[in-house]
Amino acid sequence: MKKSKSKEKPFFQEIKRALLLIITTIIIIALITFAFHLLKLSNSTYSYSLPIQEPYVSEVIDGDTFILSSGETVRLLCINAPEKDQEGYEEATFYLRYLILNQQVILESDQTDKDSYGRLLRYVYLNNSDKTFVNHLLVENGYSKIYRYGNDTRLCNEISSSN
């Protein structure tokens, strides 16, 4: 019996070696295939587009002017908030900052695209479910007054309807 066990042992060892060799070969082939697949992907050019998002407000300059994430400066139409050396400046600036800083906004133009300083002239809405009209809120809450700019007056009456 001892002879038969000793004869079986080398036989099973050979089977183990053969199986190990087969499994190793399969793994190597799989890795090579995967590597070629990655190489093919890295040489491909993919074209995709991100969904268009409304700009967000990155900085508030004063009670009627702010900067967008795109770098453009926006001046609110039909309103005028106190300037830096005037009473109410801090409050108006703080309120506008509270309303729109880091918020997505919807911009609506009127007749003139930009003023002489290169600022976009816009009616501004928060990008929320109510589409909150920012220009109107500033007047309604007493932080700015109605100020009509030439022909850019389409929504001035709507803004002043709170007074």
C-alpha positions in Angstrom: 0.0 0.0 0.0 2.8 2.4 0.7 4.0 1.9 -2.8 0.7 2.9 -4.3 0.4 6.1 -2.1 3.9 7.1 -3.1 3.0 6.6 -6.8 -0.2 8.6 -6.4 1.5 11.5 -4.8 3.7 12.5 -7.9 0.6 12.0 -10.1 -1.5 14.5 -8.1 1.5 16.9 -7.9 1.7 16.8 -11.7 -2.1 17.6 -11.9 -1.7 20.5 -9.5 1.2 21.9 -11.5 -0.8 21.6 -14.7 -3.8 23.3 -13.2 -1.6 26.0 -11.7 0.0 26.5 -15.1 -3.4 26.7 -16.8 -4.8 29.2 -14.2 -1.6 31.4 -14.4 -1.9 31.4 -18.2 -5.5 32.4 -18.1 -4.7 35.3 -15.7 -1.9 36.5 -17.9 -4.1 36.4 -21.0 -6.8 38.3 -19.1 -4.3 41.0 -17.9 -2.8 41.4 -21.4 -6.3 41.7 -22.9 -7.3 44.3 -20.2 -4.0 46.2 -20.8 -4.8 46.4 -24.6 -8.3 47.5 -23.8 -7.0 50.3 -21.6 -4.5 51.3 -24.2 -7.2 51.5 -26.9 -9.4 53.6 -24.5 -6.5 56.0 -23.8 -6.0 56.6 -27.5 -9.7 57.3 -28.1 -11.0 60.8 -28.2 -14.2 61.2 -26.2 -16.5 64.1 -26.8 -19.1 64.9 -24.2 -20.8 68.1 -22.9 -21.7 69.1 -19.4 -25.2 70.3 -18.8 -25.4 74.1 -19.2 -25.8 75.8 -15.8 -26.8 79.3 -15.0 -23.9 81.4 -13.7 -23.5 81.9 -9.9 -22.6 85.1 -8.1 -19.0 85.0 -6.8 -18.8 88.5 -5.4 -21.0 91.4 -4.4 -19.5 94.8 -5.1 -22.3 97.0 -3.6 -26.1 97.1 -3.3 -26.7 97.0 -7.1 -23.6 95.5 -8.6 -22.0 92.0 -8.5 -19.6 89.7 -10.2 -20.5 86.3 -11.8 -18.5 83.1 -11.7 -17.7 83.8 -15.3 -15.9 87.0 -14.3 -18.5 89.4 -15.8 -19.8 92.3 -13.7 -23.5 92.9 -13.6 -25.4 96.1 -12.8 -29.0 95.7 -11.7 -31.4 97.5 -14.0 -34.1 100.1 -12.8 -32.6 100.4 -9.3 -30.0 102.5 -7.6 -28.5 101.6 -4.2 -26.5 104.0 -2.0 -22.8 104.4 -3.0 -19.9 103.7 -0.7 -19.8 107.1 0.9 -23.6 107.3 1.3 -25.9 106.3 4.2 -27.4 102.8 3.7 -24.5 101.5 1.6 -23.4 98.8 4.1 -27.0 97.6 4.6 -27.8 97.5 0.9 -24.5 95.6 0.1 -25.1 93.2 3.0 -28.7 92.5 1.8 -27.7 91.9 -1.8 -24.9 89.6 -0.5 -27.4 87.8 1.6 -29.8 87.3 -1.3 -27.4 86.2 -4.1 -23.8 85.4 -3.0 -22.9 81.9 -4.2 -26.4 81.5 -5.7 -27.2 80.7 -9.3 -29.0 83.6 -11.0 -31.0 84.1 -14.1 -30.1 87.2 -16.1 -32.6 89.0 -18.3 -31.5 91.9 -20.5 -33.5 94.9 -21.8 -32.5 97.3 -24.6 -28.8 97.9 -23.7 -26.4 95.0 -23.2 -23.6 96.9 -21.3 -23.1 100.3 -19.8 -20.1 102.6 -20.4 -18.1 100.7 -17.7 -18.6 97.3 -19.5 -21.0 96.0 -16.9 -23.9 93.8 -18.1 -27.2 95.6 -17.5 -29.7 93.0 -16.3 -32.8 92.1 -14.4 -31.8 89.4 -12.0 -33.8 86.4 -10.7 -32.7 83.7 -8.3 -32.7 80.3 -9.9 -35.2 78.9 -7.4 -38.7 77.6 -7.7 -40.2 81.0 -7.3 -37.7 82.8 -9.7 -37.4 85.5 -7.1 -37.0 88.9 -8.7 -33.9 90.4 -7.0 -34.3 94.0 -8.4 -37.8 94.1 -7.0 -36.8 92.8 -3.5 -34.1 95.5 -3.1 -36.7 98.2 -3.7 -39.5 96.5 -1.8 -37.3 96.2 1.3 -36.0 99.7 1.1 -32.4 99.0 0.2 -32.5 100.8 -3.2 -34.7 103.2 -5.1 -36.1 103.1 -8.6 -33.7 104.5 -11.2 -34.7 104.5 -14.9 -31.8 104.1 -17.3 -32.6 105.5 -20.8 -34.6 102.9 -22.7 -33.9 100.1 -20.3 -37.2 100.5 -18.4 -39.3 97.5 -19.5 -39.7 96.1 -15.9 -39.3 99.3 -13.9 -43.0 99.6 -13.3 -43.1 96.0 -12.0 -40.2 96.8 -9.7 -41.8 100.0 -8.4 -45.2 98.3 -7.8 -44.2 97.6 -4.2 -44.0 101.3 -3.4 
